[in-house]
């Protein structure tokens, strides 16, 4: 992602270059699962498939300690862009 404020364009999202924490790549699906928008079985298949493919973001065991802060940020961002989405706003309220 690029952006600028009265100056040259600057890179805003280094994750697009393969730098940064790989957990950001899973933030949105993790947040949507935590918000109840993705069924548990689908989430389990997703996490297992990610690990089977050698995904670097998740250690063995419970993925939530790694994904929690990224998932929260993704849900808050999605809710900010969808002001009429009651499910996302309810998910934000539960995170407090």
N, C-alpha and C positions, 0 to 999 in steps of 0.2 A: 504494500500500500504506500502511496506517495501523497504528500501534502505540502502546502506552502502557505505562508503568511507574509505577503508583501516582500517576497524574496525568492530565492531559487527553490526548486523542488527538493524535498528531503525524504529519505526513506523512513517510514514510520513503523514498519513491521518487519523486523529482521528475521522472523520465523520463515518468511517466504524465501529466504536465501539458505535455509537449512541450518541457521544459527538459532540459538535460544533454546529454551526448555521444550523438549518434544511433548510434554504434557499439554501444551497449548493446542496441539493438533487434536487432542481428545476432549478439549474443554466443552465444546458445544454439545456433543452427544452425551457426555457425562452430566452436564447440567440439565439437559432435557430429560435424561433418565431420572435424575434426582427430583425433578419437577413433576414426575409422573406422566410425562409425555411419551416415553419409550417404555414398552412392557419389560418386566424383569427378564423374561426368557430371551428376548431380543438383545438386551444389554449383555447378558451372560455370553451369548453366542458372539457378539461383537468383541468383547474383551478376550475371550478364548481365541478367537480368530486372529486378533491383533497380536497376541502373545505367540501363537503358533507361527505367524509370519515373521517373527523376530523383531517386533516393534520395540523400540528402546525405552519408551516412557514408563512402562509398568514393571516393577519388580514382582517376584512371586508373592502370592498371598493376596490380601485385601488391597485392591487398587485405590480405595477411597482416600487414604491418608495422602497419597500423591496428588490425586485429581481434585480434591475438595476445593482448594482456593481457586483453581483455574475454572472449575465448574461454576462456582458462585459468581465469578466475574463474568462468565459467558451468559448466565441467566440474567444478571443485572443489565448487561449490555443489550440483550435481546428485549428485555422488558422496556428499556428506555426507548427502543426503536418501535415498540408495539404498545403504545399507551392504552389501547383498548383491550389488550389481551389479559383477561382476568386470571387465567391459569399461571401465566408468568408473574404477574403481580402477587398472586397468592404464594407462589414459590419464594419470591423475594421476602415476603413477610415472614415465612417460616424460617428463613435463614437468619433472622435477627436474634 
